[in-house]
């Protein structure tokens, strides 16, 4: 336990979360169960004059977050700037070199540079904590970093991006297209002006990379993640999937096997009665599978000023209590990138949607093509849809190697009756 009674906190980044943190610590400076006070003494942001919901006039101001990180006027550095490189990375590195505890909500930074930062933190005896980087105020990081250390984690999987979950939920409930709902999400502030990081699956990939490192005791290996976003999910697929008893979600997963580790992000059909299907709007949800404990399910808000600031504050409280543990479940010198499983070896089921001309022999040709490729059909649905421009044919496959299913789809793409290329969405294995 630390014997320090006053912790002076420097906060870089005064956006939604930063302002929320300042308000929280002003209201509850003695939040740490171990005692002591956490008081913000210095801040840094892009603009000093920008209107904010909190008063910063009496705080030490630094134009450069690196200057704030190095300042002797604070004992703990909080990085909320964002971005995997640039000022955020340089400021965190500076604070660690000064032996200063660092708390960050920056998932891109941890996912892409976590191993190097862990080594720097251990070299200088400085804690590096990042609870708020994954699932906002829902304690996914603490669950893996602390609660699961007595077990061997086999897999983690869930919904880790609230923007995508909001878009898919709104498409289903309102009947509007992806483009319409995305535009609304941008107007409401749920999606950025450039939404690529969210809708492209990259934000979720950063988060599942971090969870994989914590779950399996390896270095974060973002480059090995297989990533597919929701840009190609159409309202037609959402409606047809529901007719088959499924709901489409962006699912991030990490699983360990004898062959290595598989980290994937992609749209997936989840059964309507599955807990992930029930997570609506901007909620996040996660399954953790332990070999002894079994399945644990957590759900909660994945973003927002209040939840994320609370997660940052929880890490500050841990620092104040003197909590020390390796950044990624093992000393940094022992961390190694995981061995990535060859994606061609994946086995699973798939939803396949074809848009065809209404003419005799189409169904027989589809079935024959699948049979020749070695893929068997589990369910089949032919349902005229007004305005579709053809007749949608939807099928789900039995379990098969993914490369075999993809080869079958490539063969079907050559059928003369097809109006557009086939659409494939995986069926979740959770």
N, C-alpha and C positions, 0 to 999 in steps of 0.2 A: 504494500500500500504506500502511495506517495505521501510524504509529509508536507507537501506544499499546500498552503491554505488559499492562495490566490493564483488562478491561472489566467494569464492575459492572452486573449485570443485575437489573432489576426485573420481576417476573412477577405479572401480575394474572390471577387465575383458577387455583385449585388443585384442579381436578377430575382426571379420569383423565389427561389430557394434561399438565396443569400439574405434577402429582406426578411423572409420568414424566420431564418435562424436568428437574426439580430433581435427580432421581436420576441422570440422564444426565450433567449438568454437574458434579455432585459426583464422579462416576467419571472423567470425561474433561474437565477444565477447559481443557486445552490442545488441544482437538479441531481448531482452525483450522490448516490447512496453513501459513498465513502466520506462525504463531507467536502468542504472547500467551496470556493466560488469561481465560476467561469464568467469572465467579463470581457466583452469585446473592446479592444483598445485601439485597433487600427484596421483600416479597410483599403481596398483597391478595386477599381472598376474602370470601364472604358470612359465613362463620363462622370465628372463630379457634380455637375449641375442638373443632371436628369432628375425629374420629380420622383420621389420614392415614398412609400408608406411609412418609413421609419426615419428618424432624425439622425443624421450622421455628422452634423456640424461640429460636435465636440470630440470627434474621433480623429486620430492621426490618419492623414490621407497620403497614399502613395500612388502616383500615376502608374508605376511599374509594379506588378505583382512580385517580381523577383526581389525588388527592394524591400517589399513587405515581408517576404519569406526570410530575408536575411536580418531584418531589424531586431535589435536587442530589446525593443519595446514590447515584444510578445513572446510567449513561451510555447505556444501551440499554433500551428498554421492550418487553416482550412481552405482548401482549393475548390472553388465552385465556378471556375472560369469555363471549363469544358474544352474539348478537343484533345486529340491524342498527342499532338506535338505543340510546338510554339511556346507561348508564355506559360501555359499550364504545366507542361512537362518541365520547363526550365525552373519554374518557381518551386515545384515539388522537389526537384533535385537539389536546389539550393537549401531549402529547409532541412532536408535529410542530412546534407553535408554539414549543416550547423548543429546536428544532433537534436533537431527539433521534431517533436511528434507531428505527424501529418494526418489529417482527416480529409477525405475527398469523396465526392459523389460522381467522379469522372470515370464512367465505365470504359470509354474508348482508351483512355490512358492506361488503365489497369490491364485491360485485355491485350493491348498491343505492346506494352512495356513493363508489365507486372514483374517479370522475373528479374530484370535489371534493377528496378526500383526496390524490390525485396532485398537484393544483394546490397544495395546502397544503404537501405534502412538498417540491415543487420551490421554492416561495417561500422556505422556510426551510432549504433545502439538507440535508434529512434523508432518508435512504433509507427506503422503505416496501416490505417484502418479505412474501410470503404463500404460500410454497410449500405449506405444510400445509393451505391452504384447499381444495385440490382433490386428491383421491385419496390423502390421508394421506401416507404415506412414499414413494409412487410418484411420480417426478419429472415430472409432467405440466407444471407451470408452468415449470420450468427448461427443459424440452424446447422449449416454444414461445418462451419469453423469450430463450433463449440459442442453443440448437442449431439452431433453424429460421430464424434471422434472414437467412441467406444464400439462402433460398428464399421462394417465395410460397405460402402455405398456402391450399389450396382448401376444405378441410373438416376438421372434427374430429367424431368420433362415438364413443360407447361407453357403458359401464355405469359410472355415477358414484355410485350409492347402494347401499352394501352391505346395508342393511336390506331394501330391496326385492328385491335379488338373493337374499338368504337366504330370504325368504318364498316367492318363486317357485320356488326350488330345492327347498325343503322340501315345498311343495305337490305337486310332481311326484314326488319320491322317496318320500314317505310316504303320498300319497293323501288327505291331510287338506285341509279347506276353508281358505279365506283367513282366516276368523275364528279357527279353531283355531290355525293357525300363527302368526298375529299375536299371539294371547294368549301362546303359548309364547315368542315373541321378546321380548315385554315381560318375562316372568318371568326370562329369561336376560340381560336388560340390552341386547339388540341393538336394541330399539325403546323409545322413550320412552313414558311413561304417556299422553301425548297424541302419537300417532304421525303426526299430520296432515302435518307438514313433510316427513317421509320418504315415506309412502305416497301422499301427494297430488302428489308429483313436484316440490315446491318446492325441496327441498334440491338435487336434481339440476339444477334450473333455475338456481339460484344459481351452481353450479359451471360449467355450460356457458356461462353468461353471461360469466364470468371468462375462460374459455378462448377464447371468441369475440373478446373485446377484445384478448387477447394475439395471437391468430392473425391478426386483420385490422387491428390498429392503430387501433381505434376506442374510444370510451368504452363502459364496461359499460352495457348497456341492458336491464336486467332486465324492465322493464315491457313490452317487446316480445316476450318469450318466450311461446310457445304451450305450455301445460302441461296434461297429462292424467296422472293417477296410476294406480295399480294396484288401486284399491278395487273395481272392477267385474270384475276378472279372476276367472273361476270355474274350479274344478277341471275342469269339463266342457270348457272351452276349452283348458286345458293338455293334457288327454288327446287331444282331437280334433286339436289342432295337431300333436302328436307323431305321430299316425297319418298326417298329411300330410307329415311330414318336417321339422317345425319345433319350436322351443322358444321360449316367450314370455319376453321380457326387457323391462325398462324401459330404453329407449334414449334418450340425450340426444345431440342433434346440432346442429351449426352449419355452415352452408355458405354460400359467397359466390358470387354470380353477377352478371351485368350488371344484374339487376333490384334487387340489394341483398343483404341477409343474412337468412337464415332460421335462427331458433333455436327448436328444438322439443324437448319431452320427452313421450314417450308409450310405452305398451306396444307392442311390435312382435314379429312372428314373425321369428325368425332361423333359417336352415337349420341342421340338426343338425351339419353338418360345418364350420360357421363358427366361428372363434375366439371370438366373443362368446358363442355357445351353449355353449362349453366352459368359460366362466368361471362356476364354481359357488360356492355359499355366499356369503360376504360379500366375495368378491373384486371389485375394480374392473378395468376394461379399457378401453383407448382406442386408436382408430385416428387417425392424423394423416396427411392426404394433402397432399403437397407437389407442386407442378407439375414440379419438377426431380428431387427426391429420390424421389418416389413415395410408397408407403405405409410408414408406421412403426407398429408395434404394441407397446404396453406394457401390462403387467398386473401387479397387485400388491395388497396390502392397502390398503383405502381408509380405515381408521380404526384405533383402538386406541392404547393408551398408547405402546408402543414405536415403531411406524412413524411416528405423527404427531409425537411428541416428536423423533424423528430428523430429520424434515423441518424442524421449528422450529430445531433445532440447526444444520442446514445453512445456514439463512438467517443465523443468528447468526455462523457462520463466514465467510459472505460479507461481512457488515458489518465484521468484524474484519480482513478482507483488504483493505478499502477499495474493494470492488466498487461501481461506480456505473453505472446505466443508467436510462432512463426507466421509469416504473412500467408503462406499457402500450405500449411499443414506439415511442412518439412523445412529444415534449414535451407537457405537459398543455395548453398553450395551443392546440395543434393538434388535440386530441382532439374528435371529434364523435360524437354518437349515430349508430349505423348506420341506414341506410334499411331498414326491415323489409319483406320480401317479403310481398305479399298472400297469406295462407294459402289463399285460394280458387284461386290459380294453381298450387298444388302438384299434381304428377303422381306417381302410384304405383300399387301393387297393394294389394289388401285381402283379408283373411279375413272372411267373413260367415257367421254361424251363426244359423240359424232353428230355432225349436222349434215344430213343427206337429202338427196332428191327423193321425192315420193314415187318410187318405181319398184316393180316386182324384182325379187331376188336379192334385195339389199341385205336383209337380215341374214340370209343364208351365206352371202359372201363374207359378211363380217365374222360370223361364227366359224366358217371354214378357215379364214385367215388366222384367227386366234388359235384354232386347233392345230394348224400346221406349225405355228410358232411354239406350241407347247403350253399355252395358257388356257385354263378352263374358266368358264363363266360361273359366278356365284349367283348374281341376280341380274335381271334385264328389265328395262323400262323403255317403252316407246310411247311418247306423249306429245301430241301436236301442241305447239305453243304459238299463240298469236303474235305475229310480227317477228318470228325467229328467222324467216327467210328460207326455211326448209323444215325438215322433220328431225327433231333431236332424238337420237338413240343413246341411251345411257346404260352402261353395264358396270358391274363391279366384278373383280376377278377373285378367284381363290388365291391363296398365298403362293407366290412364285418368286424366283430371283428377279430383282428389279431390272437387270439388264435384259432378261428374257421378255418382260412386259414391255420395255421400251422398244425392243426389236419388233415385237408384234405390232405396236402402235405405228412404227415406221413403215411396216408392210401395209397396214390398213390405210395409211396416208395415200397410197397409190391406187386405191379403189376408185373407179370412174364416177361412182355415185356421190362421192364426198364433195361438199360445197366449200369446206374449209378444213385446215389440218385438224386432226383429233386433239382433244384436250384431256390431259391426264392430271389427276390430283391424287396424292397418296392417301390411304386410309390409315389413321393413326393406330399405332401398336402400343397403347397405353391403357 
